[in-house]
């Protein structure tokens, strides 16, 4: 790729040799943070394996494997203990291994390997397990490298650290039991368009199902979201972002760069060139009048991405940082093959850091960090459908808590507990289907009695981890007629999907509307929406599960107003909202809403600050809330 060619061209004197180039290709992925210990409910192959897992719970990780593995070394072993012993004594360069108890397969990885999720039931472990007290807490708080880092070899680099190895990326960031990084309560705004940051970043990713109003909160609660941007059309963009300062004819409505958790400097990189970084911006257009401003912006880029460990700034060559979206990264552990002091870049590099991101467990959300304990009547990988009417999704600490909730709700017969702690309830007529996540736990309201999963549920389970044939019925094709399904009839089944429709009303200042004017305008806009979409006004609600016959008006950036409504998709089980989206974005709909606004308020109303214009029409499909049947 072009960025790699540009990076290599900066080298002078000793250029990348063939061995280093081979390592660059091989070590394209960083080691990442490690999921916590194994569940005590997994079937163990031998008593020796059971003893090993009990003594060293933090050394093994169920349903994970190491990637990449050492080519040509895979074999078979009689036990987990034997597979680990092969790694420690028989396989050159082995640091990690993965063992499949059902098949006996044994794969090996070196120090560059990192954990990836697997649905085929392996147990990932380290070649040598250290006692639980062997790794000092200073790794995430005070440990710094000694002289000799980076070294000539892997061993030299690791030996320069008091703990015996270079810290893994995100080693100090907590994960929940599926291996995902949990949100941190500490979030700092580094850059903001309201504080004169241009925010004109390129290279962001469009978030199709996130509205402009939801974009900031969505980014703040996602530790893997470094920055967000809301464009003039109300679209939400997120990502690391490049060249955020000059962009002709582009002015975002809002943008921020965020730092999740805490950052600790491990090493100063001024006067170095670290191979494997990506160019974020330069100063060829002389946007920065002082290097100190450019350095701060460059540092903030890496501080905002918890996957970034290295950043550097050179006045001649610009800002470079580690980018998780790229297929190349600095070597782990870092050696002198990937760190230079005599290149043009290194000589001109005036600032840079090797950093560590962390979030104390006390500052994370209450996601469980270990797999749920499952009773005998519960199963993995299955959910039930449809969900109960009038029962909202809740967040529970465990599958047992979700089951207990189901037991308290009279119509509930089944429950489904998701890895993000979401709890859903289903009634007596619910059918088992294969869940979208293999770690979903489901079961009956109580394990008392003789309940058993029927044949359909058993077929939905797939212990080998391959994609099974879904048991859902074939959905009907979307109709082309009007939407006629009212949402709040307890006698009807709950819709699987709602359609959220949203518009921006430009030049309408919500703050200037009186308490008497707001309901009048809401009713007029509701009637206009219902007519344009061919839906009964009572099918709309201001939020999922909210009161029928309502829409939501709220203030929006720039002194404008946002209009939002929810209604059942057509048919209610259809994820595709193309028919609704076509009507929402039609010129007739936009003109009708503008006219309705002016008619309801009057053209001379002080809340109308200019010609009313309806912009950013959106329609997205959302899973409907679960609701319980109304009491007779």
Secondary structure, DSSP 4 states (H G I P E B T S, - for coil): -HHHHHHHHT--SS---HHHHHHHHHT-S---PPP-PPPTTSPPSSHHHHHHHHHTGGGEEETEEEES--TT--EE-SSHHHHHHHHHHTSTT--EEEEETTT-EEEEE-TT-EEEE-SS-EEEEESSPPPTTTS-GGGGTT--B-TT-SBSSHHHHHHTBTTSSPPPTTTTB-B-TTSPBPPBS-EEEEEEGGGT-----BS-EE-TT--HHHHHHHHHT-TT--EEEE-TT--EEEES-B--S--TT---SEEEEEEESEEEEEEE-TT-EETT-EEEE--TT---SSHHHHHHHHHHHHHH-TT--EEEEETTTEEEE--TTSS----SS-BTTSEESSSHHHHHEEEEEEEEEEB-GGGB-S--SSPPP--TT-EESEEEEEEPBB---EE-SSHHHHHHHHHHSTT--EEEE-TTSEEEEEEEEEEEEE-SSTT-EEEES-S-S-----HHHHHH--TT---PPP-SPPPPPPPSS-----S--TTSPPPSEEEEEEEEEEEE-GGG--HHHHHHHHHHHHHHHHHHHT--GGG-BSSTT--BS--EEEEETTTEEEEEEEEE-SSTT----HHHHHHHTSHHHHHHHHHHHHHHH-TT-TTEEEEEEEEEEEEEEEEPPPBPPPP-
